[in-house]
Amino acid sequence: MHFLLTLLSSTLILISSLIITTRISHISCTLIDRRALRLLDTIFNTNSIKNCRLGMAQALGDTKGFIFACTQSSQEECISRLLFGSDKQYGAAALRVKRGNFLFLLNLETDLLYGVFRAATDGSFKIEPDAWKGKYPYQVKVYPVGDIIPLKDAKKLEAKLKVKRTDPLSISVTKKLLELYRPENIPIDEQFQYFLSEERAKQTTIREPKVWTFVSPVRENKDESVEEVPQLQATTLWDFPRQSYGKTSKGDNKYPGVTPAGLIWNLVWRYTEPGDLVVDPMCGSGTTLDICKEERRECICYDISPVRPDIIQNDARYIPLPDNHVDLVFVDSPYGDNIRYNEHPDDIGKISSETERFYDELEKVINECHRILKPGKVLGWLIGDQWVKKQFTPVGFNLYQRLCKKFETVDIICIVRRGQSSHTGVWFNRALRFNFYLRGFKYLFIMRKPSVNKTVTKNRNVNWTFYEREKKPSP
């Protein structure tokens, strides 16, 4: 008993000598050195000690960073408003900012990286709608920690740290950037605690540009996970090597004919804003639902045979929503009777695409999608062709003709097919031996419901720019 009391007394003395007090996000926290926590945990092994140790580890390290961009014309407004903003290209990253994250501002024209800032709010949509005349609606309020210091050669620094502005910065990269802004009077082993302090600068002072150099080598932490954010596609060929992305699964990659999550993510970010309503009338395993939850869109998902409780049982030929109500509809429909999705007798996937009835039933879905969409809003429809027993059926072209009865064409995208059961060495060999082709892509038809009172322009006059080809020198 005497031994235990002596050990406890010694432990308390050790703790009192190792306490560091800091403030994080308006909450007073006490950081206890890991040695003391290990000793206490050994003695008591209680949940409270474990929770305290977890809180300490989070305070010391679980703080991500983000880089926002500006130009000479927009930088002044960023600093004066203490507001960073982004357009749709980087909007998904901006919405992932959490209060207290470290932020940096890159001037693309002067090649200077300004820091250090912290997020005063979570990333949101149109915090100040009039800022930058509405050009950068994905915004976060910020405050500087100490003086604002610009670092020279920012693009070289980004390349050195392998930074992508579409993704959050990893914890190790964030710490490495903080190292470059550390005041000279702060020891390097205390820099993170210094920047974690909640003391806001009393006035916004921008110092002279500084040349950066790392005190310690830059090492890649291969064990550290970085949140993955997809990128908007720029061409009409989309290829997604994996069905899902990020830390959480989107849908079920074992579900028959599951949709690539990156495809839906691109449609959601190109054609909707946060708070808009997305509907998927044939949602399968719920990929659309999972993406919309993460990207702050409202979503209603239906399926004739739901596999999850948050999917509503319904036939896509009769969607129970009002007219002109929805901002985006996505459909990944059957393209014949080649896949057994479920046992429901009314499933369109039980009808052969070699029959006219198949397209008649899909046209009923087209009409419902047109009815519920707001004028000017978009429908995305994913479908593939069929080749079976030496006969090709242009399912995509046949469906497209039906779509054009109601919609205007925005564009047609080719989606590379991956994970197909026929994409094996045996089937590749058969395709070469017997002179046929395996299906390598699907169509994504992006269609728009015509706007009310839209003026139709005929015989447009397009002023093309012609570029001369480089002439080869004469021999």
N, C-alpha and C positions, 0 to 999 in steps of 0.2 A: 504494500500500500504506500509506504514511504517512497519507494522507488518511482511509483506511478505519479505521485504528487510532484516529486522533483522533476520528472520528465515533462509533466504538463507545465510547470512553472518555467522551465527552460524554453519550452516551445513558445509560450506567450511572450517571453522576452525577445526571442528571435523574431516573432511576427512583428512586434512593435518597432523593432529596428529596421524592418524591411518593408514598411508600408509606404506606398506612393499614392498620393491623392491627386486625382485629376477630375475633370468634368467632361462628360461626353453627352452631347445632345440634350442639354439642360437637366441631366440627371447626375447627381453626385455619385461617383463610384470609387471604391477603394481597391487598388491593385496590390495583391499580396504576392510576394516573390514565390516562384514555383517551388523553391526548396522548402519553404515553410509549409506550403500546401501539401507537398508530398509527405512531409513529416506528420502533419495532422491527419492526412488520409490514412497513413499507416496505423496511427493510434486508434482513430475512431471509425474510419471507413463508412462515413455517413453520406446520405444523398446531398445534404446541405453543403458539405465540404466539396463534393464533386461538382455541384452546381456553381459554387463560388469559383472553383478552378476553371470551369467552362467559361464563366463570365469574364474572368481575367484573360483567358486566351483570346476571346472574341475582342475584348478591348485592345489588346496588343496587336492583333493582326487581321481580323476579319473585316477590313474596310477596303472596298474596291475604289478604283478611280475611273474617270472618264475624261476624254479630250473633246472639247467643242471647238468649232472653227469660226473665224470671222474674217472680214476684210478691213481695209483702212476705213471705209465708209460706215461699216457696222460696229467697229470696235468701240467707238465713243459711247454708243447707245448701250452696249453690253456693260461697260464700266459704270456709266451714270445711273442706269436702272438697276445695276447689280442683278442682271438677268441674262442667262445664256439661252440661246435658241438654236433650233435646227429645222431643216426642211424635211420632207418625207424620206429622202434617201437615208438619213441617219436618225429618223424619228423613233424607230424601235429601240435603239440604244438609249436615246434621251428618256424614253418612258421607263427605262429600267433603273434610272438614278433613284437612290434612296437618300432620305435626309441624313446628312453627316458624311456622305461619300466625298472623297477628294476630287476636285475638278481643276482642269487646266484649260487655258484659252489659246488656241493657235491662230496667229494672224498669217493667213496664206500668202499675203503679198509681201510682208516684211520678213517672213520666216522667223518670227519670234514666238516663243511659248511662254505665256504669262501664268504665274502661279504665286502662291498657292491659294486656292479657293476651296470652300466647303459648301455643300448643298444645304440651303436653308429650308428647302421643301423637297418633296418627292417630285420626280419628273412628271409633267402633266401637259395637257393640251390647252393652249390659249390662256395661260395665266394672265397675261396682259395682251389682249387681242390686237391692240393698236401698235404694238412694238414692231419695228422694222416694216411698217406698213403691211403687216400680216404675212410677210414672206416666210417667217420662221416660227410656226405655231407650236412646235414641240419644245417646251420651255422648262426651266428650273430657276428658282430664285437662289442667289448665291451670296456669300460674304467672304472677304479676304481674311486670311490668317496672317497678320503682320503686314509689312509692306508688300506691294505687288512687284515681283521681280521678273523681267523678261529674259529668257535664255536665247542666245543666238543659235543659228544653224539648227532650227527645230526639226526640219525634215530629216537631217542626218541623225538626229537624236531618236526620232521615231523609227528610222531604219535600224539603228543600233539595238533598240529594244524590241524590234519586230512587232511594232504596234499597228493595229488596225482600228480606225476610228469607228467602224461599224460594230465593234465589240467592246464590252467593258474591259478595263485594264485589270490584269491579274494583281493579286496582293503583292507579289514580289516585284512586279514592274512599278506599281504605285510607290512602294518603299524606295525603289531605286530613283524614281523621279524626285521624291521628297529629299533624298540625299543631296541633290543638286541645289535645293533651295534652303538648305540648313544654314542658319546664322552661324557665324564663326565662333560665337561664345557658347554655342550649344554643343556638347560632346556628341559624337556620332552615335553612341549607344543610347542617347536620350532623345534623338531627333523625332522619333515617332511619337513619343509622349508629348513633345513640344507641339507638334502639329495637331495632336488630338485635343489640345486645350481648346476650350470654347470661347476664349477671349477674342472678340471681334476687333478688327482695326478701328480706331476711333475716327480716322479719316482715310480716304483712299489715296495713297501715295504710290506713284509708279516710279521706281528707281531706274537707273541707267542699265542698259542691256549688259548681260553678264555672259562670259564664255564658260561653257560647262566642261567639266572633267570629272570622271568617276573616281572616288576615293578607293573603292574596291572593285575587283573585276565583275563584269556582267556575266552571270551564270544563269542558264535556263533551268528552271525547276520543272522537270518532266513529270513529277508527281502531282503538280498543282493543276487543278481543273479550272478552266476559264469558261465562263458562260458563253455559249455559242449563239450568235444571232445571225439568221440567214441574210443574204444580200438580195436586193432587187435585181432581177434579170433584165438585161439590156437588149437581147436578141430574141429571135423567134424560135430558138432551139434551147430548150431547158433540159438539163440533165442533173438529177439528184441521186448521187451514189447510194445514199441511205434513205430509208423510208421516213425516219424521224430526225430530230435535231434537239440540242439543248439537254438540260438535266432531267426533264420530265418527258415521258413518252407521249406522243401525239397519236391517238388511235392505237390499234393493235396490229403490229406488223405480221401477225399470223393469220389475220382475217383475209378471206379470199378476195383478191383484187383490191387490196387496201391502197388508198391514194397517197402519193408522196406528200408529206407535210409541207415541204418547201413550196410546192405548187400552190396550195391553198394560202399559205402565208403571203406569197407574192400577190395573189388576187386581193386578199384582204387589205394589204398595204397600198396597193395601187389604186383601189377603187372605193375605199371607205376611210372614215376617220374614227377616232375613239368615240364610243357611244352609239355608232350606227348599228343597224340591225342586219344580221346576216342569217340567211335561211338555207339549210341543206335538206331537201326533201327525200334524199336516198343516202343517208349519212353512214350506213354500215357500222363500223366500230367507233365512230364518233371523233374522227380526226379533226373535222371542222370545229366541233364544239371545244375541244382542248385548245386549239390555236386561238380561237376568239376569246376564251377566258384569259389567256396569257397576254393577249394584245388589246385588252380592254374594249372589246366589241360585244354588243348584245348578240345573242345567238339562239335560234330555235332549230332543233334538229329532229327530223322525222325518219322513220323507217318502217317498212311493212312488217318487219320482224325484228324488233329492237333487241339488242344484246346488253344494254345498260339501262338503269332506271332513269337517267337524265335524258334519254331519247324517247320521244313520243311515238307511240304506235299509230301509224297513219299510212294510207295509200297516196302516193305522190300525184295521182291523177285528180285528187280532190283535196287541196291544201286549205285547212280551216283558218284562213287569215283574210283581213279586209283587202279591198282593192287599193293599189297605189300606196303600199304600206312598208315595203322592204327596200333596203339600200343595196344589197348584193345577194344574188342566188347562185349557189354552186351545185352542180349535178355531176356525179360520177355514176353513170347509168350502166346497166348491162349492155353488151354489144352482141347479144345472141343468147343461146341456151347452152353455152359451153362451160359455164361455171355454176355449180350448185351453191347458191348463197344461203338458202333456207328452205324450209318445207311448206311455206305458205302457198296455197293453191293459186292465189292471184298475182304472184310475183311475175313481173314482166320478164325476168331472166329465165322463165320457163318457155318462152316463145322463140322460135327460130328467127334469126335475122334474115333468112332467105325468103321470108313471107312478108306480104304487105301489112299484115295485121300487127307485126312487131312495131313498125313505124307509125301506124295509126294510134297505138297505145302510147308511144312516146310523144306523139303530137298532143295528146291530152295533157301530158306533163308540161310540154312547152306552153300551151295555152294558160295553164295555171301559173306558171312562172311569170309569164307576161302580165297576167292580171294583178298579181300581188306586188310586182316591182313598181317603184316610183318612176315616173317619166324621166328619161335621161340616165337611169341607173343600169347596172351591168349584170348580165348572166354569163357565167363561165360553165361550159359543158365539156366534160372529158369523155372520150369514146375512142374505141379502136376498130380496125377492120377485122375481117375474118377470112381465113384460108383453111379449108378442111376438105379432105377427100378430093383433091385436085380441082377444087372450085373456089374462086376468089369472090368475096362479097364486099363491095365498097360501102361498108356500114356508115363510115364517117361522112362520105359524100351524100348518101341518101338522107341521113339525119340533117345535114347542113341545109339541104333544099327545104326541109320542113321548117327549120329555124328561120330561114329568110322570109317566110310568110309573115312573121310577126316582128322580127328584129332587124336592126342594122348591124353590119359587121364592123367590129372594132379591129380585130386581127385574128389570125389563126396561128397557133403555136404548136410546134412539134415537141412532144414529151418523150424523151428516151425511156424505153421500157427496160427495167431492171428487175432482177429477182424472179424472172419467168421460169416456170417449170420446164419449158422447152429450150431454155438457154443452157444446154449441156453439150458436152462433146459428142454424145450420141446423136442428138438432133442436128447439130451443126454438120456432122458427117452425112446424115441422111439428106439434108437440104442440098448439099453439094452433089451427092451421088444421084439423086432423083430430080435435080434441077427445079427446086422451088425455093421460096424465101421464108425465113422465119420473121414474125412480126417484130420490128425493131423500134416502133414508135406508136404513140397515140396522138389523136388530135385534141387540142384544147381550143374550142370555139369560144371566142370572147365576143359577145353580142350585146348591143345596147337597145333598150326600149326607147323608141323615138320620143323626143321631147315634144311638148305641146307647142303648136305654132312655130315649128321649126321651118326655116326657109331652105328649100332644096335648090342647090346651085347646079345647073347643067352646063356642060361644055366649058369646064374650068380651063383657065389659061395658066399653065404652070411655067414659070421661068426657070428652066433647068440650068444648073451650073455644070459645064463640061470641063473635064480635066484632061490635059494632054498626056498621053502615055510617054514614058521616058524612051527616047529613041536609042537603039543600040548603035554604037559607033561602027562605021563601015570597016570591013576587014582590010 
